[in-house]
Amino acid sequence: MPLRQLQFVAKIISTESTVVASKDQISCDLEGEAAILNLKNGTYFGLDPVGATIWSLIVQPRRVVEIRDALIDQFDVEAERCSRDLLQLLGELHAHGLIQVLDEPAPDDRGSHSCAALRC
């Protein structure tokens, strides 16, 4: 998927958005990492331990700010970087149909985000 499309998806997710794992996937824990299968297209995805922590938090609908705060409490990361990387990962998960965004931010909250620490 072109980067331009991933940036567009990331724009619709803000720290005030509520996200949840899609019903069109199955996942499992692999020694602290996560494996996710998109049931619609048969594609597997892997998440590192930080990504797996995020995944475990979105089994139930959760606001992005709550996920960010939980990560800051658990890991040694600055709030700004955590928000940026979290929004990027969530944008990628959304682009691949693995999460749903239950509400979208106001237009003035939108912006592009880059990923440095998390992988999908």
C-alpha positions in Angstrom: 0.0 0.0 0.0 1.5 3.4 -0.9 2.7 5.5 2.0 0.3 8.3 0.9 -2.7 6.1 1.6 -1.3 5.1 5.0 -0.8 8.8 5.9 -4.4 9.5 4.9 -5.7 6.7 7.2 -3.5 7.9 10.1 -5.1 11.4 9.7 -8.5 10.1 10.7 -7.3 8.7 14.0 -6.5 11.1 16.9 -5.9 10.6 20.6 -9.6 11.2 21.1 -10.7 8.5 18.7 -12.0 5.1 20.0 -10.5 2.0 18.4 -11.2 -1.7 18.7 -9.9 -4.9 17.0 -11.9 -5.8 14.0 -14.2 -8.8 14.1 -12.6 -9.9 10.7 -9.4 -11.1 12.4 -8.1 -13.7 14.8 -5.0 -13.3 16.8 -2.8 -15.1 19.3 0.1 -14.4 21.6 3.5 -15.7 20.6 5.8 -15.4 23.6 5.1 -11.7 24.1 4.6 -10.9 20.4 1.3 -11.1 18.5 0.3 -12.8 15.3 -2.9 -11.6 13.6 -4.7 -13.1 10.7 -7.0 -10.9 8.5 -9.9 -13.3 7.8 -11.0 -11.4 4.7 -7.8 -11.7 2.8 -5.8 -14.4 4.6 -2.8 -12.1 5.3 -0.8 -12.6 8.5 0.7 -9.7 10.5 3.1 -9.7 13.3 3.5 -7.3 16.2 6.6 -6.8 18.4 6.1 -6.8 22.2 5.0 -3.1 22.3 2.6 -3.7 19.5 1.3 -6.8 21.2 0.7 -4.7 24.3 -1.3 -2.3 22.2 -3.2 -5.1 20.6 -4.2 -6.5 24.0 -5.6 -3.1 25.0 -7.9 -2.8 21.9 -9.7 -6.1 22.3 -12.4 -3.9 23.8 -13.1 -0.4 22.5 -10.7 2.0 24.0 -9.8 5.7 23.4 -6.4 6.2 21.9 -5.4 8.6 24.8 -6.0 5.7 27.2 -3.8 3.4 25.2 -1.1 6.1 25.1 -1.3 6.7 28.9 -1.0 2.9 29.5 2.1 2.7 27.3 3.7 5.7 29.0 3.1 4.0 32.4 4.6 0.7 31.2 7.5 1.8 29.0 10.2 4.4 29.1 8.9 6.7 26.3 8.2 10.4 25.9 4.5 11.3 25.5 5.0 13.0 22.1 6.9 10.1 20.6 4.5 7.6 22.1 1.5 9.4 20.6 3.2 9.7 17.2 4.2 6.1 17.0 0.9 4.8 18.4 -1.1 6.8 15.8 1.1 5.5 13.0 0.6 1.9 14.1 -3.1 2.3 14.5 -3.3 3.9 11.1 -1.5 0.9 9.6 -3.7 -1.6 11.4 -6.8 0.3 10.2 -5.5 0.4 6.6 -5.1 -3.4 6.7 -8.6 -3.9 8.1 -7.5 -5.1 11.5 -9.1 -2.4 13.7 -12.2 -0.2 13.5 -12.3 3.5 14.4 -15.6 4.0 16.2 -15.4 7.8 16.1 -13.4 10.3 14.1 -11.7 13.4 15.3 -12.7 16.9 14.5 -11.0 18.2 11.3 -8.6 20.5 13.2 -7.1 17.4 15.0 -5.9 15.8 11.8 -2.3 15.5 10.8 0.3 13.1 9.4 2.3 10.9 11.7 5.5 8.9 11.2 6.4 5.6 12.8 9.8 5.0 14.4 9.4 2.4 17.2 6.4 0.2 16.3 6.0 -2.2 13.4 3.1 -4.0 11.9 
